[in-house]
């Protein structure tokens, strides 16, 4: 084995020019042998001297002429271990050309005693000697690679075209050797692809145990999310690192190649297949419209912009407070526009949603038709430590956006809300529910103003994969660093959805709105975060270190709930929910506040801001938002003052009106 390994290394390490010289030398030997074989086959003698000796010089001319012909046909430029039909075709053309030259010379120069069938035999034998030897070398090289090269054994899950192409791509590299194909189709079991057997996926445990398999490559680019999840479920409990190939749209568009392996995405673990969009609903809010997105540089806002781009707007207005965020999304969208061949303008505007003058000037200047309000402070612990800024941005900012939209005749104004607005235990959720109440009030007050009225709506959904606060990138970084993976509580659960799916559903929900609608997206089943952490560890081929496996690789550490964090998220305050024409969108019917009460609460929040009184801000939010308990206590890092007596009149008024908890 060591001799074979050294031989493999010595051959592989030769320079390209030395390998060409070896091929030329081999042909200089093979061509005279082919000429002798042609005589021997024709005359049925091992050494027909009386026929060969008059033309002995041909044994010198033919090899030199043959090497020249093959060189001109490009045979020596072909890499033997990658040799395909083109190289074999060069051998065929060269052999035929040499045979024709031999036959023509015999005919025109009247060679006496030269058998006329020798050129035909020579061409056939040359194909075997020159072409066949190359195929043998290629097979030998692959055999050495398979059995003696220091490659990591892998299995490919998916025995279709993508799996076969992946195996071919891996065979030319120095990292992996394919030991088995796995496929769910029983008809394929027992067959071979590229010399590798196709097996039942249930046999993977045996491969792991007997062959030391530590990596499985998922080659199912056309599979649905549910099919990919089914495959992953069979691999989760095994000590193998699971990676996937890109999806077929990415491969076809050139964004990725088949052999670019990547880690398993959470959407594969969830098994959610997005419902194709209703193009009529998308067109109603986007096509031919001037669309504006606030918070355009954020994770949700930027994806809203991408989806709007694909919907064919008349113009797209980006409104963002972060200079870098605005620059990054503007550059990305301009590149996307060039790729699409679109010609509508994109306007990047710096601005704060609390700046009424700037916002109204923007709406007026570009005559905005559809407005998506994604600008918000959304990180729960950060807002807990910065209560007044959370109130200012999420409540006052939303009020400015909504009132400006109504005043200037924007057709549709859609607030992107959150599941944390339902019975919140944190300031972020409470401010988002208060923002919803602002839009509901405006919709009720402006509902009868005719065709120029603004249609207000809100869309609630849970966590999105890949957002700036997502747990998935955090877990990946922690796995790369060797752990531990930090989970706040063993029982904490969350809903998850991909950002593109959420953004597209927001657009469709906004088009369904009649005014004051609260839409809830179907997030599927909630996911237990600790189970998610365990699966991510196992799918990277590592073992969870716990009491049952003290020798495991990575530990899961429970850090305790953060300020304002809930164990379980909800999407509805009550049970009053109805379906819509879209299977992933529901309409909730939530209670609203009387206009006067809402105005007094908003004024109280405004006063709390100016007085730097975070206690008063929290007490006011408790009065307006149903179920807001703020059980973690106030932990604002600034404006941490005792409750102001000025808040009492508002509290008293609301109690007298009987609207303390609408």
Buried (B, 14 or more C-beta within 10 A) or exposed (E): EEEEBEEBEEBBEEEEEEBBEBBBEBBEEBBBBBBBBBBBBBBEEEEBEEBBEEBEEBBEBBBEBBBEBBBEBEBBEBEBBEBEEEBBEBBBBBBBBBBEBBBEBBEEEEBEEBBEEBBBBBBBBBBBBBBBBBBEBBEBBBEBBBEBBEBEBBBBBBBBEBBBBBBBBBBEEEEBBBBBBBBBEEEBBEEEBBEBBBBBBEBBBEBBEEEEBBBBBBBBBEBEBEBBBBBBEBBBEBEBBBBBBBBBEBBEEEEBEBBBBEBBBBBBBBBBBBBEBBEEBBBBBBBEBBBBBBBBBBBBBBBBBBBBBBBBBBBBBBBBBBEEBBBBBBEBBEEBBEEEEBEBEBBBBBBBBBBBEBBBBBBEEBEBBBBBBBBBBBBBBBBBBBBBBBBBBBBBBBBBBBBBBBBBBBBBBBBBBBBBBBBBBBBBBBBBBBBBBBBBBBBBEBEEEEEEBBBBBBBBBBBBBBBEBBBBEEBBEBBEEEBBBBBBBEEBBBBBBBBBBBBBBBBBBBBBBEBBBBBBBBBBEBBBBBEBBBBBBBBBBBBBBEEEEEEBBBBBEEEEBBBBBBEEBBBBBEEEBEEBEBEBBBBBBBEBBBEEBBEBBBEBBBBBBEBBBBBBBBBBBBBBBBBBEBEBEBBBEEBEBEBBEEBEEBBEBBEEEEBBEB
